[in-house]
Amino acid sequence: MVVRYRSSEQEVARLQMRVRQLEREMVRLRASRRVLLNLVAWQERQQKLRIGALERENRRLRQRRLPKSST
């Protein structure tokens, strides 16, 4: 859609308003990105903790299953 403006001042004003809108959107998207990255980092930490706990549990259970060797 092409909109004709009466003067270049109106066009400049429209473009300045659009720039401000885009700058606000950019700030919002950056904040959203930070939140998402923080969530991903938190999930990775939780996953590592859970894997560590499962590995320790696995070692403990394996040690209980091993027969004692008589020497």
Secondary structure as UniProt FT lines:
FT   HELIX           8..65
//
